[in-house]
Amino acid sequence: MPIAPSPKTYTCPACGWSKTVTPRSDALGPGDYYTACPKCAHVPLTSSKANAAQAALGHLSDQIKRLWR
């Protein structure tokens, strides 16, 4: 049975880009994990466990993206 990882917020210390991801399962796909900043390619990113508000907004954002595909 797949167990989804907890939501994480990735932040770039160089340009300020940030993204909260809420993986749907334990099989991480594109957009579920970041190692470099997609905006400026800075490595490494800082990551932290998302708080409840960030997790809710990340989940809502993912749902809206799926509706428009």
Helices and strands as residue ranges (DSSP letters): E 8-11, E 18-21, E 46-49, H 52-67
